[in-house]
Amino acid sequence: MMSDFTLVCDDATKLLIKSNEYDALHKLNIDLSVVHPCPLVCVTINPWSSDGRHYPIETFLKEMKASIGIPVFNVLSEEENHV
């Protein structure tokens, strides 16, 4: 079994893997690297979960903005503003 190496890809879109797959690579001491990093320019949030629960919109947005240093957008309110 291969282990102890770095897997290099062109960009992060080539590394769309699930967390359990990432964990398996980590256990094998396989590092991931990219030649052309994709900058994270914003985060979108959706206060509604797929199972029907929802989070208080203003609290969710406020907490996310306080947690990270990039713009955060609520996809539902942005959709309403641009339809």
Secondary structure by P-SEA (a helix, b strand, c coil): ccccbbbbccccccccccaaaaaaaaaacbbbbbcbbbbbcbbbbbcccccccccaaaaaaaaaaaaccbbbbcaaaaaaacc
